[in-house]
Amino acid sequence: MMRKIFNLGTVLLVSTIAVFFTACTSGTNSQGVDNANVANTVASESNSANAAASDSAFKVDFKTEPGQVQAGAPATLIFTVKDSKNSVIKDLQVVHEKPMHLLIVSKDLSEFYHVHPEQSADGSYRVQHTFPNGGDYKFYADFTPPNAKQVVERIDVKVSGTERAKVALVADTKLEKSVDGLKVTMKPSAKIEAGQELTLDFAAFDAKTGKPTTDLQNYLGELAHFVIISEDLVDFVHAHPMAKGEKMDGMKMDGDAKKKDHNADGHSHGADSKETNKPSAYEVSAHTAFPRAGLYKLWAQFQRGGKVISIPFIVNVPAGKAKVVKPANVPAGATKVTVSSNGYEPSSVSVVKGQPVKLAFYRADSENCGGEVVFAKQNIRKKLAVSETVLVEFTPTEAGEIAFACGMDMLRGKLVVTQ
């Protein structure tokens, strides 16, 4: 999506890291923790009513210090990631400046915290947190082991102490919110309904003047972060923005050779995201899909004046119309690559230098973040609509490996080019 805006900023595009059950992860694990006995390490197990089936090769041992978490008192939350051989994984991949993102919500979704455990000498990841109230909380520990896919570990935690009254989840009648001097509007690009891919467009304004903000600061390497959770806590989405210059015009879009400066929006990105000498963008967008009907709560996070501001929205998602899924239409001579929550299948394809390559990408459903496929080295980017077969064709000129990935670099594959 591209449109004209004020010259005070530029448009950003968010490509969503979507975790719908397993979604973009290699596994979504769930475990329950009773803090009366939490001094003993609790291994990952699917014992929650909301547990999702998982084939993850990794698990998380979780414990707290002190063993009994009390409302109003600081507690250290300790996560130890282990592989299938029970060996501790000490060096997680750094994703958006952190090795682990921990999203904490109360069961009624009225409380939301985004914190970041840091590695300790023993290989565990720790963070101190104070819960303001007693009651039930849900943790989403989001991390990526070395040479592996993203994993989201779900943990249920009971905090002792006085519990506040539950807050009912009610859909917003107006998608405009003001928090700490920042007014944010949200506009969907299409009718919101279950299974419908769409873009959620956000615009940030100064609440006093009503003018577009030009002083948003990078938070964890980007100008905004988004988290979406369903009322029953099953569906979880963690999204980050990517600049239009980096993700739209910076590469070919279905054959368009037009290019643009990587830092054209006034901010550098990734490892170079510390430059903020130009006016910031004030519009961001999230490309996503709500997998089921029901209520969802969304938090849009921005940083301004050194403070992280979380803007909440609540949307009601009605059931969508039944969609006819067309079978893959793979032409002769093409290699079919299926895109799903399991990634690319096959994820490795052997080809020969100097011979034309024809790949037929097929995405059967929207419950994954594979809405685009990117061949960065070839400056090729293609949108993958659900149940459509999309061809990628080129001729490799060098032996070696050619990587391809989804727009958020979470699903990954490669071509192995031989002489």
Summary of the structure (lengths in Angstrom):
residues: 419
radius of gyration: 21.8
end to end distance: 40.2
largest distance: 69.3
contacts: 1374
relative contact order: 0.16
helix: 3%
strand: 47%
